[in-house]
Amino acid sequence: MRQKKFSNRKKDKEMLCKLQKELDKKHTEQSNVLKAAEGLLADAEKKLSDAIKTGDVCQVSMASGLLEVGRKRIAEANRELSEIADRRKKIKLN
C-alpha cells in the first residue's frame, strides 16, 4: 500500500515537472512573438509617419494594415501569456 502511494506521488511529480516544462516553452514562444510584434508595430508606425508626410495613400493603407496585424499579434500573445500565468498559479495551488 505504501509503495503505491509513493509511486503515485512520484508520477504526479513527474507529470507536474513535464507540465511546467511545457508552460516554460510556451511562455518563451509567446514572449518571442510579442517581441516580434512590437518590432512590427514600431516599423509600421514609422512607415505610416513617412507615408503621411509624403502623402502616399497606398503606403498609408499598407502601414495601417501592418499596425492592425501588429496590434492583433500583441493582443494574442498577451492573452496566451496570461493563460500561462493562470495555469502556473493553479499548479502551485495544488
Residue frames as a rotation matrix with the C-alpha (Angstrom) as fourth column:
MET 1
0.570 0.821 0.000 0.00
0.821 -0.570 0.000 0.00
0.000 0.000 -1.000 0.00
ARG 2
0.516 -0.450 -0.729 2.74
0.140 -0.795 0.590 2.41
-0.845 -0.406 -0.347 0.98
GLN 3
-0.554 -0.753 0.355 4.68
0.427 0.109 0.898 1.58
-0.715 0.648 0.262 -2.18
LYS 4
-0.075 0.623 0.778 1.64
0.990 -0.048 0.134 2.52
0.121 0.781 -0.613 -4.32
LYS 5
0.830 0.393 -0.396 1.27
0.476 -0.869 0.135 5.91
-0.291 -0.300 -0.908 -2.63
PHE 6
0.063 -0.903 -0.425 4.96
0.032 -0.424 0.905 6.63
-0.998 -0.071 0.003 -3.18
SER 7
-0.597 -0.257 0.760 4.67
0.690 0.320 0.650 5.53
-0.410 0.912 -0.014 -6.79
ASN 8
0.362 0.824 0.436 1.63
0.925 -0.375 -0.059 7.77
0.115 0.425 -0.898 -7.36
ARG 9
0.738 -0.147 -0.659 3.39
0.186 -0.894 0.408 10.75
-0.649 -0.423 -0.632 -5.81
LYS 10
-0.352 -0.935 0.034 6.40
0.197 -0.038 0.980 10.17
-0.915 0.352 0.198 -7.98
LYS 11
-0.396 0.291 0.871 4.21
0.917 0.169 0.361 10.01
-0.042 0.942 -0.334 -11.10
ASP 12
0.713 0.692 -0.110 2.40
0.696 -0.718 -0.014 13.17
-0.089 -0.067 -0.994 -10.03
LYS 13
0.370 -0.671 -0.642 5.71
0.033 -0.682 0.731 14.98
-0.928 -0.292 -0.230 -9.54
GLU 14
-0.621 -0.611 0.491 6.94
0.467 0.216 0.858 13.81
-0.630 0.762 0.151 -12.93
MET 15
0.012 0.736 0.677 3.70
0.993 -0.089 0.078 14.95
0.118 0.671 -0.732 -14.56
LEU 16
0.826 0.270 -0.494 3.90
0.403 -0.897 0.182 18.37
-0.394 -0.350 -0.850 -12.87
CYS 17
-0.075 -0.947 -0.312 7.52
0.078 -0.318 0.945 18.74
-0.994 0.046 0.098 -13.94
LYS 18
-0.592 -0.077 0.802 6.60
0.762 0.270 0.589 17.88
-0.262 0.960 -0.101 -17.52
LEU 19
0.461 0.849 0.259 3.70
0.881 -0.472 -0.023 20.35
0.103 0.239 -0.966 -17.46
GLN 20
0.619 -0.309 -0.722 5.98
0.184 -0.837 0.516 23.07
-0.764 -0.452 -0.461 -16.07
LYS 21
-0.510 -0.849 0.141 8.48
0.289 -0.015 0.957 22.49
-0.810 0.529 0.253 -18.88
GLU 22
-0.275 0.509 0.815 5.68
0.958 0.076 0.276 22.74
0.079 0.857 -0.509 -21.45
LEU 23
0.770 0.587 -0.250 4.49
0.622 -0.778 0.086 26.00
-0.144 -0.222 -0.964 -19.90
ASP 24
0.173 -0.805 -0.567 8.04
0.117 -0.555 0.824 27.36
-0.978 -0.208 -0.002 -19.91
LYS 25
-0.670 -0.403 0.623 8.37
0.606 0.188 0.773 26.51
-0.429 0.896 0.118 -23.61
LYS 26
0.152 0.823 0.547 5.04
0.958 -0.259 0.123 28.15
0.242 0.505 -0.828 -24.45
HIS 27
0.726 0.066 -0.685 5.99
0.404 -0.846 0.347 31.21
-0.557 -0.529 -0.641 -22.41
THR 28
-0.312 -0.926 -0.212 9.25
0.200 -0.282 0.938 31.57
-0.929 0.250 0.273 -24.32
GLU 29
-0.554 0.165 0.816 7.45
0.831 0.167 0.530 31.17
-0.049 0.972 -0.230 -27.66
GLN 30
0.506 0.846 0.169 4.84
0.844 -0.526 0.108 33.78
0.180 0.088 -0.980 -26.80
SER 31
0.457 -0.446 -0.769 7.47
0.272 -0.753 0.599 36.17
-0.847 -0.483 -0.223 -25.46
ASN 32
-0.654 -0.718 0.239 9.26
0.397 -0.056 0.916 35.89
-0.644 0.694 0.322 -28.81
VAL 33
-0.189 0.689 0.700 6.00
0.947 -0.060 0.315 36.51
0.259 0.722 -0.642 -30.68
LEU 34
0.719 0.473 -0.509 5.39
0.637 -0.742 0.210 39.54
-0.278 -0.475 -0.835 -28.50
LYS 35
-0.031 -0.830 -0.557 8.85
0.192 -0.552 0.811 40.97
-0.981 -0.082 0.176 -29.19
ALA 36
-0.754 -0.231 0.615 8.45
0.611 0.096 0.786 40.42
-0.241 0.968 0.069 -32.94
ALA 37
0.179 0.919 0.351 5.01
0.950 -0.255 0.183 42.03
0.257 0.300 -0.918 -32.93
GLU 38
0.607 -0.026 -0.794 6.34
0.424 -0.835 0.352 45.04
-0.672 -0.550 -0.496 -31.04
GLY 39
-0.520 -0.845 -0.126 9.07
0.229 -0.280 0.932 45.39
-0.823 0.456 0.339 -33.67
LEU 40
-0.526 0.434 0.731 6.46
0.841 0.134 0.525 45.13
0.130 0.891 -0.435 -36.42
LEU 41
0.557 0.787 -0.266 4.37
0.826 -0.557 0.083 47.77
-0.083 -0.266 -0.960 -34.72
ALA 42
0.205 -0.574 -0.793 7.33
0.217 -0.763 0.609 50.15
-0.954 -0.297 -0.032 -34.42
ASP 43
-0.802 -0.509 0.314 8.20
0.376 -0.021 0.926 49.67
-0.465 0.861 0.208 -38.12
ALA 44
-0.189 0.829 0.527 4.58
0.954 0.028 0.298 50.16
0.233 0.559 -0.796 -39.15
GLU 45
0.605 0.392 -0.694 4.34
0.621 -0.777 0.102 53.39
-0.499 -0.492 -0.713 -37.13
LYS 46
-0.288 -0.793 -0.537 7.45
0.069 -0.576 0.814 54.75
-0.955 0.197 0.221 -38.85
LYS 47
-0.813 0.017 0.582 6.16
0.572 0.205 0.794 53.74
-0.106 0.979 -0.177 -42.28
LEU 48
0.237 0.969 0.072 2.82
0.970 -0.239 0.034 55.36
0.050 0.062 -0.997 -41.54
SER 49
0.408 -0.166 -0.898 4.51
0.331 -0.890 0.315 58.56
-0.851 -0.425 -0.308 -40.43
ASP 50
-0.664 -0.736 -0.134 6.67
0.084 -0.251 0.964 58.65
-0.743 0.629 0.228 -43.57
ALA 51
-0.594 0.507 0.625 3.70
0.801 0.295 0.522 57.87
0.080 0.810 -0.581 -45.81
ILE 52
0.496 0.782 -0.377 1.63
0.818 -0.567 -0.101 60.65
-0.293 -0.258 -0.921 -44.26
LYS 53
0.054 -0.577 -0.815 4.50
0.102 -0.809 0.579 63.11
-0.993 -0.114 0.015 -44.77
THR 54
-0.892 -0.452 0.003 4.82
0.019 -0.031 0.999 62.17
-0.452 0.891 0.037 -48.44
GLY 55
-0.196 0.915 -0.354 1.06
-0.803 -0.357 -0.478 61.90
-0.563 0.190 0.804 -48.99
ASP 56
-0.735 -0.121 -0.667 1.32
-0.542 0.697 0.471 58.37
0.407 0.707 -0.578 -50.41
VAL 57
0.111 0.918 0.380 -2.16
-0.993 0.092 0.069 56.96
0.028 -0.385 0.923 -49.86
CYS 58
0.568 0.056 -0.821 -1.13
-0.296 0.945 -0.140 53.43
0.768 0.322 0.554 -50.86
GLN 59
-0.456 -0.829 -0.323 1.69
0.131 0.296 -0.946 53.39
0.880 -0.474 -0.027 -48.31
VAL 60
-0.580 0.357 0.732 -0.64
-0.796 -0.440 -0.416 54.81
0.174 -0.824 0.540 -45.66
SER 61
0.509 0.845 -0.167 -3.03
-0.813 0.535 0.230 51.94
0.283 0.019 0.959 -46.30
MET 62
0.334 -0.467 -0.819 -0.28
0.071 0.879 -0.472 49.32
0.940 0.100 0.326 -46.13
ALA 63
-0.736 -0.640 0.222 1.18
-0.128 -0.189 -0.973 50.80
0.665 -0.745 0.057 -42.93
SER 64
-0.197 0.765 0.614 -2.29
-0.973 -0.228 -0.029 50.86
0.118 -0.603 0.789 -41.37
GLY 65
0.687 0.419 -0.593 -2.69
-0.436 0.892 0.124 47.18
0.581 0.173 0.795 -42.21
LEU 66
-0.159 -0.842 -0.516 0.67
0.214 0.481 -0.850 46.41
0.964 -0.246 0.104 -40.61
LEU 67
-0.698 -0.023 0.716 -0.38
-0.611 -0.502 -0.611 48.32
0.374 -0.864 0.337 -37.50
GLU 68
0.338 0.924 0.182 -3.53
-0.922 0.285 0.263 46.23
0.191 -0.256 0.947 -37.27
VAL 69
0.559 -0.211 -0.802 -1.60
-0.014 0.964 -0.264 42.98
0.829 0.159 0.536 -37.66
GLY 70
-0.534 -0.845 0.023 0.94
0.028 -0.045 -0.999 44.05
0.845 -0.533 0.047 -35.03
ARG 71
-0.463 0.437 0.771 -1.77
-0.863 -0.421 -0.280 45.01
0.202 -0.795 0.572 -32.56
LYS 72
0.636 0.734 -0.239 -3.62
-0.678 0.679 0.280 41.71
0.368 -0.016 0.930 -33.07
ARG 73
0.240 -0.636 -0.734 -0.43
0.191 0.772 -0.606 39.72
0.952 0.006 0.307 -32.54
ILE 74
-0.742 -0.497 0.449 0.38
-0.283 -0.376 -0.883 41.65
0.608 -0.782 0.139 -29.38
ALA 75
-0.037 0.827 0.561 -3.13
-0.991 -0.103 0.086 41.10
0.129 -0.553 0.823 -28.04
GLU 76
0.739 0.308 -0.599 -2.99
-0.341 0.938 0.062 37.38
0.582 0.158 0.798 -28.81
ALA 77
-0.167 -0.886 -0.432 0.47
0.211 0.396 -0.894 36.96
0.963 -0.241 0.121 -27.25
ASN 78
-0.698 -0.038 0.715 -0.65
-0.606 -0.502 -0.617 38.83
0.383 -0.864 0.328 -24.12
ARG 79
0.397 0.905 0.153 -3.75
-0.891 0.340 0.300 36.63
0.219 -0.255 0.942 -23.89
GLU 80
0.576 -0.256 -0.776 -1.62
0.027 0.955 -0.295 33.49
0.817 0.148 0.557 -24.20
LEU 81
-0.543 -0.838 0.046 0.88
0.034 -0.077 -0.996 34.73
0.839 -0.540 0.071 -21.61
SER 82
-0.346 0.524 0.778 -2.00
-0.911 -0.386 -0.145 35.48
0.224 -0.759 0.611 -19.23
GLU 83
0.721 0.623 -0.303 -3.36
-0.567 0.782 0.257 31.96
0.397 -0.014 0.918 -19.68
ILE 84
0.133 -0.770 -0.624 0.08
0.228 0.636 -0.737 30.50
0.965 -0.045 0.260 -19.00
ALA 85
-0.724 -0.386 0.572 0.35
-0.387 -0.458 -0.800 32.55
0.571 -0.801 0.182 -15.80
ASP 86
0.145 0.872 0.468 -3.09
-0.977 0.050 0.209 31.35
0.159 -0.487 0.859 -14.70
ARG 87
0.721 0.082 -0.688 -2.12
-0.157 0.987 -0.046 27.72
0.675 0.141 0.724 -15.32
ARG 88
-0.340 -0.919 -0.198 1.09
0.138 0.160 -0.977 28.19
0.930 -0.360 0.073 -13.31
LYS 89
-0.511 0.238 0.826 -0.92
-0.803 -0.475 -0.360 29.60
0.306 -0.848 0.433 -10.39
LYS 90
0.591 0.806 -0.035 -3.24
-0.759 0.571 0.312 26.60
0.271 -0.158 0.949 -10.48
ILE 91
0.362 -0.555 -0.749 -0.26
0.143 0.827 -0.544 24.24
0.921 0.090 0.379 -10.43
LYS 92
-0.666 -0.693 0.277 1.23
-0.118 -0.269 -0.956 25.99
0.736 -0.669 0.097 -7.41
LEU 93
-0.157 0.696 0.701 -2.08
-0.963 -0.264 0.046 25.90
0.217 -0.668 0.712 -5.56
ASN 94
0.842 0.426 -0.331 -2.30
-0.379 0.904 0.199 22.14
0.384 -0.043 0.922 -5.97
